[in-house]
């Protein structure tokens, strides 16, 4: 446990959380900042700083809980839509360096989450193919070493 980590402290029972669900691998609880009511966080029970470091079994458990809680949000609070997001690194807006997935209820005109500053144009196929080739070449380095 990282003693200064808010999520480690929640898992250890040191800090309170409004828990919704918990299984052997993942707890889910209300985000402290409810700019739209029903904002949920899902985390693994293991302190892992970013998504690319998550072992496959933990990642599968994390996403299973996200799917379950997305359904609970839809049935329990009936938002018009739901965003799922996960941020890695300061540039992406990550504030707590512990993998966490946001399940965020959406309502028409709520003003949240504009993805693009302006509407992007389509990227030429040659550029897409070059990017895809670079990422395919990087796959071996990304494979877990469990």
NORPEJO-V314278 format. One record per residue. N is the residue number from 1. RES is the residue in three letters. SS is DSSP state (2 for helix, 1 for strand, 0 for the rest). PHI is phi in radians with two decimals (NA if undefined). Layout:
N_RES_SS_PHI + N_RES_SS_PHI
This chain:
1_UNK_0_NA + 2_UNK_0_-1.42 + 3_UNK_0_-1.10 + 4_UNK_0_-1.69 + 5_UNK_0_-1.62 + 6_UNK_2_-1.07 + 7_UNK_2_-1.25 + 8_UNK_2_-1.07 + 9_UNK_2_-1.20 + 10_UNK_2_-1.15 + 11_UNK_2_-1.05 + 12_UNK_0_-1.33 + 13_UNK_0_1.43 + 14_UNK_0_-1.33 + 15_UNK_0_-1.85 + 16_UNK_0_-1.34 + 17_UNK_0_-2.61 + 18_UNK_0_-1.50 + 19_UNK_1_-1.29 + 20_UNK_1_-1.91 + 21_UNK_1_-2.73 + 22_UNK_1_-2.74 + 23_UNK_0_-2.23 + 24_UNK_0_-1.11 + 25_UNK_0_-1.98 + 26_UNK_1_-2.49 + 27_UNK_1_-1.71 + 28_UNK_1_-2.32 + 29_UNK_1_-2.65 + 30_UNK_1_-1.26 + 31_UNK_0_-1.17 + 32_UNK_0_-1.12 + 33_UNK_0_-1.78 + 34_UNK_0_-1.74 + 35_UNK_0_-1.16 + 36_UNK_0_-2.18 + 37_UNK_0_-1.08 + 38_UNK_0_1.95 + 39_UNK_0_-1.15 + 40_UNK_1_-1.97 + 41_UNK_1_-2.02 + 42_UNK_1_-2.14 + 43_UNK_1_-2.33 + 44_UNK_1_-1.38 + 45_UNK_0_-1.35 + 46_UNK_0_-1.73 + 47_UNK_0_-1.24 + 48_UNK_0_-2.30 + 49_UNK_0_-1.22 + 50_UNK_0_-2.42 + 51_UNK_2_-1.04 + 52_UNK_2_-1.17 + 53_UNK_2_-1.73 + 54_UNK_0_-1.35 + 55_UNK_0_-1.10 + 56_UNK_2_-0.97 + 57_UNK_2_-1.13 + 58_UNK_2_-1.22 + 59_UNK_2_-1.07 + 60_UNK_2_-1.13 + 61_UNK_2_-1.12 + 62_UNK_2_-1.04 + 63_UNK_2_-1.23 + 64_UNK_2_-1.05 + 65_UNK_2_-1.20 + 66_UNK_2_-1.04 + 67_UNK_2_-1.07 + 68_UNK_2_-1.02 + 69_UNK_2_-1.27 + 70_UNK_2_-1.10 + 71_UNK_2_-1.13 + 72_UNK_2_-1.10 + 73_UNK_2_-1.10 + 74_UNK_2_-1.06 + 75_UNK_2_-1.35 + 76_UNK_2_-1.45 + 77_UNK_2_-2.11 + 78_UNK_0_0.89 + 79_UNK_0_-1.20 + 80_UNK_0_-1.25 + 81_UNK_1_-2.77 + 82_UNK_1_-2.48 + 83_UNK_1_-1.79 + 84_UNK_1_-2.05 + 85_UNK_1_-2.55 + 86_UNK_0_-2.56 + 87_UNK_0_-1.95 + 88_UNK_0_-2.21 + 89_UNK_0_1.60 + 90_UNK_2_-1.02 + 91_UNK_2_-1.08 + 92_UNK_2_-1.59 + 93_UNK_0_1.62 + 94_UNK_0_-1.19 + 95_UNK_0_-1.85 + 96_UNK_0_-1.95 + 97_UNK_0_-1.52 + 98_UNK_0_-2.66 + 99_UNK_0_-0.89 + 100_UNK_1_-2.64 + 101_UNK_1_-1.95 + 102_UNK_1_-1.60 + 103_UNK_1_-2.00 + 104_UNK_1_-2.15 + 105_UNK_1_-1.23 + 106_UNK_1_-2.16 + 107_UNK_0_-2.40 + 108_UNK_0_-0.91 + 109_UNK_0_1.35 + 110_UNK_0_-1.29 + 111_UNK_0_1.37 + 112_UNK_0_-1.61 + 113_UNK_0_0.94 + 114_UNK_0_-1.43 + 115_UNK_0_-1.27 + 116_UNK_0_-1.84 + 117_UNK_0_-1.13 + 118_UNK_0_-2.43 + 119_UNK_0_-1.24 + 120_UNK_0_-1.27 + 121_UNK_0_-1.49 + 122_UNK_0_-1.17 + 123_UNK_0_-1.47 + 124_UNK_0_-1.00 + 125_UNK_2_-0.98 + 126_UNK_2_-1.04 + 127_UNK_2_-1.16 + 128_UNK_2_-1.09 + 129_UNK_2_-1.11 + 130_UNK_2_-1.13 + 131_UNK_2_-1.10 + 132_UNK_2_-1.07 + 133_UNK_2_-1.11 + 134_UNK_2_-1.10 + 135_UNK_2_-1.24 + 136_UNK_2_-1.05 + 137_UNK_2_-1.15 + 138_UNK_2_-1.48 + 139_UNK_2_-0.97 + 140_UNK_2_-1.01 + 141_UNK_2_-1.23 + 142_UNK_2_-1.56 + 143_UNK_0_-1.13 + 144_UNK_0_-1.11 + 145_UNK_0_-1.91 + 146_UNK_0_-1.08
